[in-house]
């Protein structure tokens, strides 16, 4: 039986939680197999730091002339009111 997002415990680190969050972020930010950039191309990472979950990746759709801080995406990962994974700008 598939686990619902509400069953994901974001209060502590576990590899299974990290993997579930990674997979959900891939669904949201890198849709379909026809996408231009893959999560690996973008360097997607999901980390647990200071009691919170974060995700970071490089937005490869941004022009290369832009400084790295403007191409880098950093978001806090949380659960929304519908108990689905939501990404909040940092």
Phi, psi and omega in degrees: 000134181288144180273135179278157180303329181294342179274358179280126180266108181269006184273351180208165181277137164208147181296324180294322176294316179302317181293319178298317179295317178303310181299320180291321178294323176299317179299322185278315188264338183231065188292142172066158178281347178273005181299152183290319184239141178265164176301324179293319177301321184274352179072035181302130175225141174240123185227151174254119184216132176055038177079011180223158177262138178227155173230145179218146176198162176267128178280098184287352176281343177286145179298144181294339180288343178287142179299148183308317180301336179273346177261344182277133177252128176231125181227152171268139182258131179213181176253131178279183182297332177275009180063025172256159181294132177233150180248131182243131179299145177254000000 
